[in-house]
Amino acid sequence: MLPVVAIIGRPNVGKSTLFNRLVGRKLALVDDRPGVTRDRREGEARLGRLDFLAMDTAGLEDAEPGSLAARMRAQTETALRGADVILFVIDARAGLTPEDSFFVEIVRRAARPVVLVANKSEGRGGAAGALEAFNLGLGDPVPISAERGDGLRDLEDALADKFHECGLGDDDSDEEDRPDGPLRVTILGRPNAGKSTLVNRLIGEDRMLTGPEAGITRDSISVDWTWNDRPVRLVDTAGLRRKARIQDKLEKLAVSDALRSMRYAEVVVLLLDATIPFEKQDLQLGDLVAREGRALVVALNKWDLVTNRGGALKKHREDLDRLLPQVRGAQIVALSALVGDGVDRLMKAVFAAHDIWNRRISTAQLNRWLTGMLEQHPPPAVRGSRVKLRYMTQAKARPPQFIVFGTRTDALPESYIRYLVNGLRDQFALPGTPIRLTFRQPDNPYDPE
């Protein structure tokens, strides 16, 4: 029997748009006017690996007994009682309203697992409203855009956690042992670094055209493959030269395709030529992967051509931390795609990087750590007034993103932010993954600094 997920919220927050997105069809009418939905509507939904029954409901309104609005609210409360999990939706662009705070009590009384969804979170205004949703006390909000389809992977993860807590959607096998679909791995690098050769070596067949000429690969080609019973989707991409050297229209299209594949990846393998590693283009690609928030593994190909391998590998590890400090501790794997040495170590590093990229840390652990960091090295004073950091939580994973609440946080120097990021990386074992650290100040002008 499919779990039932009820979509709840005040009028015009985008519940029907989200319902249509989940069921994959425009079953519910959608309009900018509030109150379009009156009856609750059900439909079989799929979100990534999750199958469930989605239930669209009328907007919660405070209404006179016996009125149409009151009957609509009664329908919604019936849906609450029949739901296994509740999606409580707010409009992030509008921010929290008194209605949201009032109706969250109705949701609490239903005694069902709740996922807080901050819809319409695209743009700066939406992001601010999503952060404001922490004040509802329903846990970490999941920022999405139901209209554009943004953030649905994070919503899938949040729902999966609730299903697992309640034992929903499980069969006889262990849920944690089942893969969540193929791991998306994109191989990126300069021309002639050996990307296609590596893909052929991994899958055990000559799937990709290879040769001594640079630039053979043009399209980004995906290959489904299994490593140690775990499904993987490998994407081979065109070699990326410096932008100034790209003149041909076809090469521009190939580069655009490669970058798009990188943005859809979960883990990016940055393949370097071990005989000439860390060229300027290699570093630019590594920085791009970090800015896009993908997990990164650095692979040194053509290792069979390197002399003094032990000393060289140690030096390359030091160079990687020095030249790409934003992914300090990223795994570096020496291999030879041509002869097959080291490719198994590469895949172990890929799955390890993916695990770190998905890591979540409890709020209690974070705040104990923050207290220690502040005691060890307090924030500097700005114009005679000290910056105060009061509270911290993890907003999301993939990559790990943390929010610190305090006053005068806009005055924090970059050096202190690096101190916090490096402390997070060391304390919670987050080597090599991009870390997002954002700060939020109270909106109340009378809040003491």
C-alpha positions in Angstrom: 0.0 0.0 0.0 1.4 3.4 -1.0 2.2 5.9 1.7 -0.1 9.0 1.7 1.5 12.4 1.6 -0.8 15.4 2.2 0.1 18.8 0.9 -1.0 21.4 3.4 -0.7 25.2 3.7 -2.5 28.5 3.5 -4.1 29.6 0.1 -1.9 30.4 -2.8 1.4 29.1 -1.6 1.7 26.7 -4.6 0.3 23.5 -3.3 -1.5 22.5 -6.5 1.6 23.4 -8.6 3.6 21.0 -6.3 0.9 18.4 -6.6 1.0 18.5 -10.4 4.8 18.4 -10.4 4.7 15.2 -8.2 2.1 13.3 -10.1 3.6 14.4 -13.5 0.4 15.7 -14.9 -1.7 18.9 -14.7 -4.5 17.2 -12.7 -5.1 20.2 -10.4 -6.2 23.6 -11.6 -3.6 26.3 -11.0 -4.1 30.0 -10.9 -2.7 33.1 -9.1 -5.9 33.6 -7.3 -6.2 32.0 -3.9 -8.8 29.4 -3.2 -8.9 27.7 -6.5 -8.6 24.2 -4.9 -11.6 23.3 -2.8 -11.8 19.5 -2.7 -8.9 17.3 -1.8 -7.5 15.5 -4.8 -5.4 12.4 -4.9 -2.9 11.1 -7.4 -0.1 8.5 -7.6 3.1 10.4 -7.4 6.8 9.6 -8.0 9.7 11.6 -6.7 13.0 10.0 -7.6 13.0 6.6 -6.0 9.9 7.3 -3.9 6.4 6.2 -4.9 3.4 7.5 -2.8 -0.1 8.8 -3.0 -0.1 12.6 -3.1 -3.1 14.5 -1.8 -3.8 18.1 -2.8 -5.9 20.1 -0.3 -7.7 23.4 0.0 -5.8 26.2 1.6 -6.2 26.4 5.4 -8.3 29.5 6.3 -9.7 30.8 9.5 -13.5 30.8 8.7 -16.9 31.2 10.2 -18.6 27.8 11.1 -20.8 26.5 8.3 -19.3 28.7 5.6 -17.8 27.3 2.4 -14.3 28.2 3.6 -15.0 26.3 6.9 -16.1 23.2 5.0 -13.0 23.4 2.8 -10.9 23.6 6.0 -12.8 20.5 7.4 -11.8 18.6 4.2 -8.2 19.6 4.7 -8.3 18.5 8.4 -9.7 15.1 7.3 -6.8 14.8 4.9 -4.4 15.5 7.8 -5.8 12.7 9.8 -5.5 10.2 6.9 -2.0 11.2 5.9 1.2 9.3 6.7 3.4 12.3 6.1 2.5 16.0 5.8 4.2 18.5 3.5 3.6 21.9 5.1 4.1 24.5 2.4 4.8 28.2 2.8 5.4 30.9 0.3 9.1 31.8 0.7 8.7 35.1 -1.4 6.0 36.3 1.0 7.8 35.2 4.1 6.1 33.9 7.2 2.6 35.2 7.9 0.4 35.0 11.0 -1.7 32.4 9.1 1.4 30.2 8.7 2.1 30.4 12.4 -1.5 29.8 13.4 -2.1 26.8 11.1 1.2 25.1 12.1 -0.5 24.3 15.4 -3.2 22.4 13.5 -0.5 20.4 11.8 1.2 19.7 15.1 -2.0 18.4 16.6 -2.3 15.9 13.7 0.7 14.1 15.2 2.1 13.1 11.8 5.7 13.4 10.5 6.1 16.9 8.8 8.4 18.1 6.1 8.5 21.9 6.0 8.6 23.1 2.3 9.5 26.6 1.4 8.1 27.0 -2.1 8.9 29.9 -4.5 12.4 30.1 -3.0 14.1 31.1 -6.3 15.9 34.4 -6.2 17.3 36.5 -3.3 13.8 37.2 -1.8 12.9 33.6 -1.8 16.1 32.5 -0.2 15.6 34.9 2.7 12.0 33.7 3.2 13.2 30.1 3.2 15.6 30.9 6.0 12.8 32.7 7.9 10.9 29.4 7.9 13.2 28.0 10.6 11.2 30.1 13.1 8.2 27.7 12.7 9.9 25.1 14.7 9.2 22.3 12.2 12.8 21.5 11.5 14.9 22.4 8.5 12.9 23.9 5.6 13.4 22.4 2.2 13.7 25.3 -0.3 12.1 24.4 -3.7 10.4 26.0 -6.7 7.5 23.8 -7.7 6.9 25.7 -10.9 10.5 25.4 -12.1 11.3 22.0 -10.5 14.2 23.2 -8.4 15.1 21.5 -5.1 13.1 18.3 -5.7 16.1 16.1 -5.0 16.3 17.7 -1.5 12.6 17.2 -1.0 13.0 13.5 -2.0 15.7 13.1 0.6 13.6 14.7 3.3 10.6 12.6 2.4 12.7 9.4 2.3 13.9 10.2 5.8 10.3 10.5 7.1 9.3 7.3 5.3 12.3 5.5 6.8 11.5 6.8 10.3 7.9 5.5 10.1 8.8 2.2 8.3 6.8 3.3 5.2 7.5 2.0 1.7 9.8 -0.7 3.0 9.9 -4.3 1.7 11.7 -7.3 3.2 15.1 -6.0 2.2 17.1 -3.4 4.2 16.3 0.1 2.8 19.7 1.4 3.7 21.4 -1.4 1.7 19.5 -0.6 -1.5 21.0 1.9 -3.9 19.1 5.1 -4.5 19.6 4.9 -8.3 22.8 5.1 -10.3 25.5 7.4 -8.9 26.1 10.1 -11.5 29.8 10.5 -12.2 31.1 12.9 -14.7 34.8 12.7 -15.9 36.2 16.2 -16.7 39.6 17.3 -17.9 41.7 18.9 -20.5 42.0 17.4 -24.0 44.0 14.2 -24.3 44.1 13.6 -20.5 42.7 10.1 -21.1 39.0 10.5 -20.2 37.6 8.1 -22.8 40.4 5.6 -22.2 39.4 5.6 -18.5 35.8 5.0 -19.2 36.6 2.1 -21.5 38.9 0.6 -18.8 36.2 1.0 -16.1 33.4 -0.7 -18.1 35.7 -3.3 -19.7 34.9 -2.6 -23.3 35.9 -0.2 -26.1 32.7 1.9 -25.8 34.4 5.3 -26.4 36.5 6.2 -29.4 40.1 6.9 -28.3 43.4 7.8 -30.0 46.4 10.0 -29.7 44.6 13.0 -31.2 43.2 15.6 -28.8 39.5 16.4 -29.0 38.1 13.1 -30.4 35.2 13.2 -27.9 32.6 15.9 -28.7 29.3 14.8 -27.2 29.0 14.0 -23.5 28.3 10.3 -23.6 26.7 8.5 -20.6 27.2 4.8 -19.9 25.3 2.8 -17.3 27.5 0.4 -15.5 27.8 -1.5 -12.2 30.7 -1.4 -9.8 30.6 -3.9 -6.9 26.8 -4.3 -7.3 26.3 -0.5 -7.2 24.9 1.1 -10.3 26.9 4.0 -11.8 26.1 6.4 -14.7 29.5 7.4 -16.1 29.6 10.5 -18.3 32.6 11.0 -20.7 33.0 14.6 -21.8 34.9 16.6 -24.3 38.2 18.0 -23.3 38.0 21.5 -22.0 40.6 24.0 -23.3 41.1 27.6 -22.1 38.2 29.8 -23.2 40.4 32.1 -25.2 41.5 29.2 -27.4 38.0 28.0 -28.3 37.0 29.4 -31.6 35.1 26.6 -33.4 31.3 26.6 -32.9 31.3 22.8 -32.6 33.9 23.0 -29.8 31.9 25.6 -28.1 28.8 23.4 -28.2 30.9 20.4 -26.9 32.2 22.5 -24.0 28.7 23.7 -23.1 27.5 20.1 -23.1 30.4 19.0 -20.8 29.7 21.8 -18.3 26.0 20.8 -18.3 27.0 17.2 -17.5 29.2 18.5 -14.7 26.2 20.4 -13.2 24.0 17.3 -13.2 26.7 15.1 -11.7 26.9 14.0 -8.1 30.7 13.3 -8.2 33.1 14.8 -10.7 36.4 13.1 -11.4 38.9 15.7 -12.5 41.4 13.8 -14.7 44.9 15.3 -14.9 47.9 14.2 -17.0 50.3 13.1 -14.3 53.3 14.2 -16.4 52.0 17.8 -16.5 49.5 18.2 -13.6 47.9 21.3 -12.2 48.1 23.4 -15.3 46.1 26.6 -15.0 43.1 25.0 -16.9 43.1 22.1 -14.4 42.8 24.6 -11.5 40.1 26.5 -13.2 38.1 23.3 -13.7 38.6 22.3 -10.1 37.4 25.7 -8.9 34.4 25.5 -11.2 33.4 22.1 -9.7 33.7 23.5 -6.2 31.6 26.6 -7.1 28.9 24.3 -8.5 28.9 22.3 -5.3 29.8 18.9 -6.7 31.9 16.3 -4.9 35.4 16.1 -6.3 38.0 13.4 -6.8 41.3 14.2 -8.5 42.8 11.5 -10.7 46.3 11.5 -12.0 46.4 9.5 -15.2 49.4 8.2 -17.0 51.0 7.4 -13.7 53.1 4.6 -15.4 55.1 7.4 -17.1 56.1 9.1 -13.8 59.4 8.4 -12.1 59.9 8.6 -8.3 56.3 7.9 -7.8 56.2 7.9 -4.0 57.8 11.4 -3.7 55.7 12.7 -6.6 52.4 11.6 -5.1 53.2 13.3 -1.8 54.1 16.5 -3.5 50.9 16.4 -5.6 48.8 16.1 -2.5 50.4 19.1 -1.0 50.0 21.1 -4.3 46.3 20.2 -4.4 45.7 21.5 -0.9 47.7 24.7 -1.6 46.3 25.4 -5.1 42.6 24.4 -4.4 42.1 25.3 -0.7 38.3 25.4 -1.3 38.4 21.6 -1.5 41.2 21.0 0.9 41.6 17.3 1.6 40.1 16.1 -1.7 41.1 12.6 -2.5 43.9 12.3 -5.2 44.3 8.9 -6.9 47.2 7.9 -9.1 46.2 5.6 -12.0 47.0 4.4 -15.5 43.8 4.0 -17.6 45.9 2.4 -20.3 47.2 -0.5 -18.3 44.4 -0.5 -15.6 46.5 0.3 -12.5 44.6 2.2 -9.8 41.1 2.3 -11.4 39.6 0.3 -8.5 41.0 2.8 -6.0 39.4 5.5 -8.0 35.9 4.1 -7.6 36.4 3.6 -3.9 37.4 7.3 -3.7 34.3 8.3 -5.7 31.9 6.5 -3.4 33.7 7.9 -0.3 33.5 11.4 -1.7 29.8 10.9 -2.4 29.2 9.8 1.2 30.9 12.9 2.6 28.9 15.1 0.1 25.7 13.7 1.6 26.7 14.0 5.2 24.4 15.6 7.8 25.4 16.9 11.2 23.0 17.4 14.1 22.2 20.9 15.3 23.3 20.0 18.8 26.8 18.8 17.6 27.2 22.0 15.5 26.4 24.3 18.4 28.7 22.6 20.8 31.5 22.9 18.1 30.6 26.6 17.5 30.9 27.4 21.2 34.3 25.8 21.4 35.5 27.7 18.2 34.2 31.0 19.7 36.0 30.4 23.0 39.2 29.5 21.2 39.1 32.4 18.8 36.3 35.0 19.3 35.1 37.1 16.3 36.9 40.4 15.9 35.4 43.7 17.1 34.2 46.0 14.4 34.1 49.7 15.1 34.2 49.0 18.8 31.4 46.4 18.7 32.0 42.7 18.7 30.4 40.4 16.2 28.1 37.9 18.0 27.5 34.4 16.6 24.7 32.7 18.5 23.3 29.7 16.8 24.1 27.3 13.9 22.3 24.6 11.9 22.8 22.6 8.8 20.3 23.7 6.1 21.0 20.9 3.6 23.5 18.4 2.3 24.7 17.8 -1.3 27.0 19.7 -0.6 26.9 20.5 3.2 25.4 23.9 3.7 25.3 25.6 7.2 23.6 28.7 8.4 25.0 30.8 11.3 22.7 33.2 13.1 24.1 36.3 14.8 24.5 40.1 14.7 26.9 42.2 12.6 27.8 39.0 10.6 28.2 41.1 7.5 31.3 42.6 9.1 33.0 39.2 9.5 36.4 39.2 7.7 37.1 36.5 5.1 39.9 35.1 7.4 37.4 34.3 10.2 35.0 32.7 7.7 37.9 30.5 6.5 38.6 29.7 10.2 35.1 28.4 10.6 35.0 26.5 7.3 38.3 24.8 8.0 37.2 24.0 11.5 34.0 22.3 10.2 36.1 20.4 7.7 38.5 19.1 10.4 36.0 18.4 13.2 33.3 16.7 11.2 35.5 14.8 8.6 34.4 16.7 5.5 37.6 16.6 3.4 37.4 17.6 -0.2 33.8 18.5 -0.3 32.6 22.1 -0.9 31.2 23.7 2.2 28.6 26.4 2.1 28.5 28.8 5.1 26.0 31.6 5.1 25.1 34.1 7.9 21.8 35.5 8.9 21.1 38.6 11.0 17.8 39.4 12.9 15.4 41.6 11.0 14.3 43.3 14.1 16.0 46.7 14.3 15.6 46.7 18.1 17.4 43.4 18.5 20.4 44.1 20.8 23.7 43.7 19.1 
